[in-house]
Amino acid sequence: MGHQGRVALPRGGLLLLAVLALAILSSTYLWTSTPRPNELVSTVFAHNNPSSFTPGSSSSSEAAAAAVDHDHDHDALAPEHFSDPAADPPLPDADRPPPPTAESEKGDGSLGKHFSIRPSARNRAARVPGCLYPLLIHVTPDAHCTGALAAYASIVRNVLAQPEALRNRTCVHVTYIDANLTTVEDMYRWRARPNPFAHLPDCAALDGPELNKVVPLRFQALAAIEKPEFMETRPTWLAALNKVHSWGFDLYPRVLIVDADSIIVRDLDRIFADADPRATIVGAPDQYGNCHDRSRLNGGMILLRPSRYFHISAAELLYDKHASCFSGRWDQSEQELLNCICGYLYDGYRPLRPEFQCSIMPLYNSVWPKNYGCSGARVVPVRSIHFTPAPKPWDIHEADFDARPDTRLWKCIRDAARSDGVDQLRSCKTLTLQDTMSLPEVPESKQG
């Protein structure tokens, strides 16, 4: 009688009410913490468009490059990122696939099936940590050792001149052909190698400890490319064909590939910053006829988004005679291949692979003798020099280097590199705007 007027609930009912209350609270939390549909769309859109890209902005370039690097890693996650050693014990020897061979990597020979490469894990051991501005230089065991040394030293000099922008952010990888490397799968491991040409003085100088302290340098082996049966070109262009394999050098989101007959003069970071990081191929113009002849790429300086997909797609085209859009025989080697992929023809625009975005660099990014005196190169100091089709600097008479400021600069850089002299590099006189404006009037240096 003392509990009159109250309703007694069974214990089971109280427990049910408590569970319902918890469920309501949980659903409220999930609703407030989950993005609304329009927020989710905005997030996805921002991730897929890393380019609030502003040409010339180093900060926007670095942010965009970081976004590209995220995509770059995500697109090609290696199997080891998913494997748990405890859950996935090594396969018994009997179940392991046989190692690749040159024969096993051959396709059936039909168009688009020349290669048969297995997916494999990525090895980033050779990557230089923190390197935002990686460069590739290809070297052969001849006079190109001298060119590669000068090209490398010019990069070191650039870092010395702009330490805040470039120090600890710049690295160089020197590629070479290893006759013992017979499979693409093995090449894709990108192991750092010892200097293969240390018996040649100028190649040995690439290991200069003082230079290497400023810009780390590593050697990477490439497999030789099988020459297409219908290819006809000069020996130097045939050797250049092997550079196509460096297009699969996927340790970085972007790499700047420069020829050994080039030097970087200034503003290396802006060469990267001026280019849209989403583009697969950004190249210097192959300006040959006049100041307006700028509709094709020159293979001497290519800012590339490397990937295995792009590499194999491009390499397959080498064995399609109809893909050789200039000559029908790859007369211009890898330079012709780049232009055919991009559709930069003499008589129009017809890209072979339009999924690969391409663009041409501003004139002052790669100035070679044909550019000197053009109006566009008279308002901004040059950033790089490509000595083509002029005499190669290593072929010039020693007494004639001082006749021109561009060859004089190249000689100063070469001599400093030979002595591993960082202070000597600093003293090399940079080309002024007036130098490049007056260079068309200066006679060419004489070949040795």
VEXDREN-2710 file (C-alpha; in Angstrom, 1 decimal):
% VEXDREN-2710
k/r/px/py/pz
1/MET/0.0/0.0/0.0
2/GLY/3.0/2.3/0.5
3/HIS/3.7/2.4/-3.3
4/GLN/0.3/3.5/-4.3
5/GLY/0.1/5.7/-7.5
6/ARG/3.4/4.5/-9.1
7/VAL/3.8/2.2/-12.1
8/ALA/6.2/-0.7/-11.5
9/LEU/8.3/-1.6/-14.6
10/PRO/10.0/-5.0/-14.9
11/ARG/13.8/-5.0/-15.0
12/GLY/13.7/-6.2/-18.6
13/GLY/11.8/-3.1/-19.6
14/LEU/14.3/-0.8/-18.0
15/LEU/17.2/-2.6/-19.9
16/LEU/15.3/-2.2/-23.2
17/LEU/14.9/1.5/-22.6
18/ALA/18.6/1.9/-21.9
19/VAL/19.5/0.1/-25.1
20/LEU/17.2/2.3/-27.1
21/ALA/18.6/5.5/-25.6
22/LEU/22.2/4.4/-26.5
23/ALA/21.1/3.6/-30.0
24/ILE/19.6/7.1/-30.5
25/LEU/22.8/8.8/-29.1
26/SER/25.0/6.7/-31.4
27/SER/23.0/7.5/-34.5
28/THR/23.0/11.2/-33.7
29/TYR/26.9/11.1/-33.4
30/LEU/27.2/9.3/-36.7
31/TRP/24.9/11.8/-38.5
32/THR/26.9/14.8/-37.3
33/SER/30.3/13.3/-38.0
34/THR/29.5/12.0/-41.5
35/PRO/30.0/14.5/-44.4
36/ARG/26.9/15.6/-46.1
37/PRO/26.7/14.5/-49.7
38/ASN/27.8/17.9/-51.0
39/GLU/30.7/17.9/-48.6
40/LEU/31.8/14.5/-49.8
41/VAL/31.6/15.6/-53.4
42/SER/33.8/18.6/-52.6
43/THR/36.3/16.5/-50.9
44/VAL/36.6/14.0/-53.8
45/PHE/36.8/16.9/-56.3
46/ALA/39.6/18.6/-54.4
47/HIS/41.6/15.3/-54.3
48/ASN/41.2/14.6/-58.0
49/ASN/42.2/18.2/-58.9
50/PRO/45.4/18.9/-57.2
51/SER/45.8/22.0/-59.3
52/SER/44.9/25.2/-58.0
53/PHE/48.1/25.4/-60.1
54/THR/49.7/28.8/-60.7
55/PRO/52.7/28.8/-63.1
56/GLY/55.8/30.1/-61.5
57/SER/54.7/29.6/-57.9
58/SER/57.1/27.4/-56.0
59/SER/54.7/27.0/-53.1
60/SER/51.8/26.0/-55.3
61/SER/54.1/23.7/-57.3
62/GLU/55.3/21.9/-54.1
63/ALA/51.7/21.5/-52.8
64/ALA/50.6/20.2/-56.2
65/ALA/53.6/17.9/-56.4
66/ALA/52.8/16.6/-53.0
67/ALA/49.2/15.8/-54.1
68/VAL/50.6/14.2/-57.3
69/ASP/53.0/12.2/-55.1
70/HIS/50.1/10.9/-53.0
71/ASP/48.3/9.8/-56.2
72/HIS/51.5/8.4/-57.6
73/ASP/52.0/6.2/-54.5
74/HIS/48.4/5.2/-54.4
75/ASP/48.2/4.2/-58.0
76/ALA/51.0/1.7/-57.7
77/LEU/51.0/0.4/-54.2
78/ALA/53.4/-2.4/-54.0
79/PRO/52.2/-5.8/-52.8
80/GLU/54.3/-5.5/-49.6
81/HIS/51.9/-2.7/-48.5
82/PHE/49.2/-5.2/-48.2
83/SER/51.0/-8.3/-47.0
84/ASP/51.2/-9.4/-43.4
85/PRO/54.3/-11.6/-42.9
86/ALA/52.5/-13.6/-40.2
87/ALA/49.4/-14.1/-42.4
88/ASP/51.2/-14.6/-45.7
89/PRO/54.2/-17.0/-45.2
90/PRO/56.6/-17.2/-48.2
91/LEU/55.6/-19.4/-51.0
92/PRO/57.3/-22.8/-51.1
93/ASP/60.0/-22.9/-53.7
94/ALA/57.9/-25.2/-55.9
95/ASP/55.1/-22.6/-56.0
96/ARG/57.1/-19.5/-56.8
97/PRO/57.0/-18.3/-60.4
98/PRO/60.3/-18.7/-62.2
99/PRO/62.4/-15.5/-62.4
100/PRO/61.9/-13.4/-65.5
101/THR/64.1/-13.9/-68.5
102/ALA/64.5/-11.9/-71.7
103/GLU/62.5/-14.6/-73.5
104/SER/59.7/-14.7/-70.9
105/GLU/59.3/-10.9/-71.2
106/LYS/58.6/-11.1/-75.0
107/GLY/55.1/-10.8/-76.1
108/ASP/53.5/-12.4/-79.1
109/GLY/54.9/-9.8/-81.5
110/SER/51.5/-8.3/-82.5
111/LEU/50.8/-4.6/-82.1
112/GLY/50.7/-3.5/-78.5
113/LYS/52.0/-6.9/-77.3
114/HIS/55.8/-6.7/-77.8
115/PHE/56.4/-6.8/-74.0
116/SER/55.0/-9.2/-71.4
117/ILE/56.0/-7.7/-68.1
118/ARG/54.7/-9.1/-64.8
119/PRO/53.5/-6.8/-62.0
120/SER/56.2/-6.5/-59.3
121/ALA/56.8/-4.7/-56.1
122/ARG/58.3/-1.3/-56.1
123/ASN/61.7/-0.8/-54.4
124/ARG/62.3/2.8/-53.3
125/ALA/65.6/2.2/-51.7
126/ALA/67.5/4.3/-54.3
127/ARG/65.2/7.3/-53.7
128/VAL/66.8/10.3/-52.1
129/PRO/64.6/11.3/-49.2
130/GLY/63.2/14.8/-49.4
131/CYS/64.2/15.3/-53.1
132/LEU/61.6/17.6/-54.7
133/TYR/63.8/18.3/-57.8
134/PRO/65.2/15.0/-59.1
135/LEU/67.1/15.1/-62.4
136/LEU/68.2/12.3/-64.7
137/ILE/71.3/12.4/-66.9
138/HIS/72.1/9.6/-69.3
139/VAL/75.8/8.7/-69.8
140/THR/77.8/6.6/-72.1
141/PRO/81.5/5.6/-71.7
142/ASP/82.9/8.2/-74.1
143/ALA/83.0/12.0/-74.3
144/HIS/79.5/12.1/-72.8
145/CYS/81.3/11.5/-69.4
146/THR/82.6/15.1/-69.8
147/GLY/79.2/16.4/-70.7
148/ALA/77.5/14.6/-67.8
149/LEU/80.1/15.9/-65.4
150/ALA/79.5/19.5/-66.5
151/ALA/75.7/19.0/-66.4
152/TYR/75.8/17.6/-62.9
153/ALA/78.2/20.4/-61.7
154/SER/75.9/23.0/-63.2
155/ILE/73.1/21.6/-61.0
156/VAL/75.4/21.8/-57.9
157/ARG/76.3/25.4/-58.8
158/ASN/72.6/26.2/-59.0
159/VAL/72.0/24.8/-55.5
160/LEU/75.0/26.8/-54.2
161/ALA/73.4/29.9/-55.6
162/GLN/69.9/29.2/-54.2
163/PRO/70.4/27.2/-51.0
164/GLU/67.1/28.1/-49.4
165/ALA/65.1/26.9/-52.4
166/LEU/67.2/24.0/-53.5
167/ARG/69.5/22.6/-50.7
168/ASN/68.4/19.2/-49.5
169/ARG/65.6/19.2/-52.2
170/THR/67.7/18.4/-55.3
171/CYS/69.2/15.1/-56.4
172/VAL/70.7/13.6/-59.5
173/HIS/70.4/10.1/-60.9
174/VAL/72.8/9.1/-63.7
175/THR/71.5/6.3/-65.9
176/TYR/73.6/4.0/-68.1
177/ILE/73.2/0.8/-70.0
178/ASP/74.1/-2.4/-68.2
179/ALA/74.6/-5.3/-70.7
180/ASN/74.0/-7.8/-67.9
181/LEU/70.6/-6.4/-67.2
182/THR/68.4/-8.4/-69.4
183/THR/64.8/-8.0/-68.0
184/VAL/62.6/-5.0/-67.5
185/GLU/61.3/-6.5/-64.2
186/ASP/64.8/-6.5/-62.8
187/MET/65.4/-2.9/-64.1
188/TYR/62.2/-1.8/-62.3
189/ARG/63.9/-2.6/-58.9
190/TRP/66.0/0.6/-59.5
191/ARG/68.8/-0.4/-57.2
192/ALA/71.5/2.2/-56.7
193/ARG/74.7/1.0/-58.3
194/PRO/78.4/1.9/-58.0
195/ASN/79.9/4.1/-60.7
196/PRO/80.2/1.8/-63.7
197/PHE/82.7/4.0/-65.5
198/ALA/85.1/4.9/-62.7
199/HIS/88.0/4.0/-64.9
200/LEU/87.3/7.1/-67.0
201/PRO/88.5/10.3/-65.3
202/ASP/85.5/12.6/-66.0
203/CYS/83.0/9.9/-65.1
204/ALA/85.1/9.1/-62.0
205/ALA/84.8/12.8/-61.0
206/LEU/81.0/12.4/-60.7
207/ASP/81.8/10.8/-57.4
208/GLY/83.5/13.9/-56.1
209/PRO/82.7/14.0/-52.4
210/GLU/82.4/17.8/-52.2
211/LEU/80.0/17.9/-55.1
212/ASN/78.0/15.0/-53.7
213/LYS/77.6/16.7/-50.3
214/VAL/75.7/19.5/-52.1
215/VAL/73.7/17.3/-54.5
216/PRO/73.4/13.6/-53.9
217/LEU/74.1/11.5/-57.0
218/ARG/73.2/7.9/-57.6
219/PHE/73.7/5.6/-60.6
220/GLN/70.8/3.6/-62.1
221/ALA/71.1/0.8/-64.6
222/LEU/68.9/0.6/-67.7
223/ALA/68.4/-2.5/-69.9
224/ALA/69.2/-2.0/-73.5
225/ILE/66.2/-1.6/-75.8
226/GLU/65.8/-3.9/-78.7
227/LYS/66.2/-1.9/-81.9
228/PRO/63.0/-2.0/-84.1
229/GLU/63.8/-3.8/-87.4
230/PHE/62.7/-0.8/-89.5
231/MET/64.5/1.8/-87.5
232/GLU/67.2/3.8/-89.5
233/THR/69.1/6.6/-87.8
234/ARG/72.6/7.8/-86.9
235/PRO/74.5/5.9/-84.2
236/THR/74.2/8.7/-81.6
237/TRP/70.4/8.7/-82.1
238/LEU/70.3/4.9/-81.8
239/ALA/72.1/5.1/-78.4
240/ALA/69.6/7.8/-77.3
241/LEU/66.8/5.3/-77.8
242/ASN/67.8/3.6/-74.6
243/LYS/66.6/6.6/-72.7
244/VAL/63.0/5.5/-73.2
245/HIS/63.6/3.0/-70.4
246/SER/64.2/5.8/-68.0
247/TRP/60.5/6.9/-68.5
248/GLY/59.6/4.1/-66.1
249/PHE/61.9/5.5/-63.3
250/ASP/59.0/5.8/-60.9
251/LEU/60.8/6.7/-57.6
252/TYR/59.5/10.3/-57.8
253/PRO/56.3/11.9/-59.1
254/ARG/58.2/14.0/-61.6
255/VAL/61.8/13.9/-63.0
256/LEU/63.7/16.4/-65.2
257/ILE/65.6/14.4/-67.8
258/VAL/68.4/16.5/-69.3
259/ASP/70.9/15.6/-72.0
260/ALA/74.6/15.5/-71.2
261/ASP/75.2/18.5/-73.6
262/SER/73.1/20.7/-71.4
263/ILE/73.8/22.9/-68.3
264/ILE/71.4/24.4/-65.8
265/VAL/72.1/28.1/-65.5
266/ARG/69.6/29.3/-62.8
267/ASP/66.2/28.8/-61.2
268/LEU/66.0/25.0/-61.3
269/ASP/63.0/25.1/-59.0
270/ARG/61.1/27.4/-61.4
271/ILE/61.5/24.9/-64.2
272/PHE/59.4/22.6/-62.1
273/ALA/57.1/25.4/-60.8
274/ASP/56.2/26.6/-64.3
275/ALA/54.9/23.2/-65.4
276/ASP/51.5/21.8/-64.6
277/PRO/52.3/18.8/-62.4
278/ARG/49.4/16.8/-63.9
279/ALA/51.1/16.8/-67.4
280/THR/52.9/13.6/-68.3
281/ILE/55.3/15.3/-70.7
282/VAL/56.5/18.9/-70.5
283/GLY/59.4/19.5/-72.9
284/ALA/61.7/22.2/-74.2
285/PRO/60.8/23.4/-77.8
286/ASP/62.7/21.9/-80.7
287/GLN/63.2/25.4/-82.2
288/TYR/65.1/24.9/-85.4
289/GLY/63.9/27.2/-88.2
290/ASN/63.2/30.6/-86.5
291/CYS/61.9/32.2/-83.3
292/HIS/58.3/31.1/-84.0
293/ASP/59.3/27.5/-84.9
294/ARG/58.2/26.2/-81.4
295/SER/55.5/23.6/-82.0
296/ARG/57.6/20.4/-81.3
297/LEU/59.4/19.0/-78.4
298/ASN/63.2/18.6/-78.1
299/GLY/64.3/15.5/-76.2
300/GLY/67.2/17.3/-74.5
301/MET/65.0/18.5/-71.6
302/ILE/61.9/16.7/-70.6
303/LEU/60.0/17.1/-67.3
304/LEU/58.2/13.8/-67.0
305/ARG/55.7/12.1/-64.8
306/PRO/57.2/8.6/-65.0
307/SER/55.2/5.5/-64.5
308/ARG/55.4/1.9/-65.7
309/TYR/52.1/2.3/-67.6
310/PHE/53.5/5.3/-69.5
311/HIS/56.9/3.6/-70.1
312/ILE/55.4/0.3/-71.5
313/SER/52.8/2.2/-73.5
314/ALA/55.5/4.3/-75.1
315/ALA/57.9/1.5/-75.6
316/GLU/55.3/-0.6/-77.4
317/LEU/54.9/2.2/-80.0
318/LEU/58.5/1.8/-81.1
319/TYR/57.6/-1.5/-82.8
320/ASP/54.7/0.0/-84.8
321/LYS/56.1/1.5/-88.0
322/HIS/53.0/3.6/-88.5
323/ALA/53.5/5.2/-85.1
324/SER/56.7/6.9/-86.4
325/CYS/54.9/10.0/-87.5
326/PHE/57.9/12.0/-88.8
327/SER/60.0/9.6/-90.8
328/GLY/58.4/6.1/-90.7
329/ARG/61.7/4.8/-89.3
330/TRP/62.3/6.6/-86.0
331/ASP/65.0/8.8/-87.5
332/GLN/64.9/11.1/-84.5
333/SER/64.8/8.3/-82.0
334/GLU/63.2/9.0/-78.6
335/GLN/62.6/12.7/-79.6
336/GLU/60.4/11.6/-82.5
337/LEU/58.5/9.2/-80.2
338/LEU/57.7/12.0/-77.7
339/ASN/56.4/14.2/-80.4
340/CYS/54.3/11.4/-81.9
341/ILE/52.8/10.6/-78.5
342/CYS/51.9/14.2/-78.0
343/GLY/50.8/14.8/-81.6
344/TYR/53.3/17.7/-82.2
345/LEU/53.7/17.2/-85.9
346/TYR/55.1/19.5/-88.6
347/ASP/51.7/19.7/-90.3
348/GLY/49.2/19.5/-87.5
349/TYR/48.2/18.0/-84.2
350/ARG/47.5/14.3/-84.1
351/PRO/48.4/12.7/-80.8
352/LEU/48.9/8.9/-80.8
353/ARG/48.1/8.7/-77.1
354/PRO/45.9/11.6/-76.1
355/GLU/45.5/10.3/-72.5
356/PHE/49.0/11.6/-71.8
357/GLN/48.8/15.3/-71.3
358/CYS/51.7/17.3/-72.9
359/SER/52.9/20.9/-73.1
360/ILE/55.9/22.9/-74.2
361/MET/58.1/24.9/-71.8
362/PRO/58.5/28.6/-72.0
363/LEU/61.4/29.7/-74.2
364/TYR/63.7/30.8/-71.4
365/ASN/63.5/27.3/-69.7
366/SER/65.8/25.7/-72.3
367/VAL/67.7/28.2/-74.4
368/TRP/70.0/26.8/-77.0
369/PRO/71.8/28.7/-79.8
370/LYS/68.7/28.9/-82.0
371/ASN/66.9/30.8/-79.2
372/TYR/69.5/33.5/-78.7
373/GLY/68.1/36.8/-79.8
374/CYS/64.5/35.8/-79.9
375/SER/62.3/38.5/-78.2
376/GLY/60.9/36.1/-75.7
377/ALA/64.5/35.3/-74.5
378/ARG/65.4/39.0/-74.2
379/VAL/63.1/39.8/-71.3
380/VAL/64.0/37.0/-68.8
381/PRO/67.5/35.6/-68.2
382/VAL/68.0/32.1/-69.5
383/ARG/67.7/29.1/-67.2
384/SER/69.4/26.4/-69.2
385/ILE/71.5/25.9/-72.3
386/HIS/71.4/23.0/-74.6
387/PHE/74.4/22.9/-76.9
388/THR/72.6/21.7/-80.1
389/PRO/73.0/21.7/-83.0
390/ALA/76.1/23.7/-82.2
391/PRO/79.4/21.9/-81.7
392/LYS/79.4/19.9/-78.5
393/PRO/81.3/21.8/-75.9
394/TRP/83.7/18.9/-75.4
395/ASP/84.7/19.1/-79.1
396/ILE/85.7/22.7/-79.0
397/HIS/89.3/23.8/-79.2
398/GLU/90.5/24.8/-75.7
399/ALA/91.7/28.1/-77.0
400/ASP/88.3/29.0/-78.4
401/PHE/86.2/28.5/-75.2
402/ASP/86.6/32.2/-74.2
403/ALA/85.2/33.5/-77.5
404/ARG/81.7/33.1/-76.2
405/PRO/80.2/33.6/-72.8
406/ASP/78.1/30.4/-73.0
407/THR/81.1/28.1/-73.8
408/ARG/83.2/30.0/-71.3
409/LEU/80.7/29.2/-68.6
410/TRP/80.6/25.6/-69.6
411/LYS/84.4/25.3/-69.4
412/CYS/84.5/27.0/-66.0
413/ILE/81.9/24.5/-64.7
414/ARG/83.7/21.5/-66.2
415/ASP/87.1/22.6/-64.8
416/ALA/85.6/23.1/-61.3
417/ALA/84.0/19.7/-61.4
418/ARG/87.2/18.0/-62.4
419/SER/88.9/19.3/-59.2
420/ASP/85.8/18.8/-57.0
421/GLY/86.0/22.5/-56.4
422/VAL/82.8/23.9/-54.8
423/ASP/84.3/27.4/-54.3
424/GLN/85.5/27.4/-57.9
425/LEU/82.0/26.6/-59.1
426/ARG/80.7/29.6/-57.2
427/SER/83.1/31.8/-59.1
428/CYS/81.9/30.8/-62.6
429/LYS/80.3/33.9/-64.1
430/THR/76.6/33.5/-64.8
431/LEU/75.3/34.6/-68.2
432/THR/73.6/38.0/-68.0
433/LEU/70.6/39.1/-70.0
434/GLN/72.9/41.2/-72.1
435/ASP/75.0/38.1/-72.9
436/THR/72.1/36.2/-74.3
437/MET/70.8/39.2/-76.2
438/SER/74.2/39.7/-78.0
439/LEU/75.1/36.0/-78.5
440/PRO/73.7/35.8/-82.1
441/GLU/76.4/38.2/-83.2
442/VAL/79.2/36.1/-81.6
443/PRO/80.9/33.6/-84.0
444/GLU/80.5/29.9/-83.2
445/SER/83.4/28.3/-81.4
446/LYS/85.6/26.0/-83.5
447/GLN/85.5/22.3/-83.2
448/GLY/88.7/20.4/-82.3
END
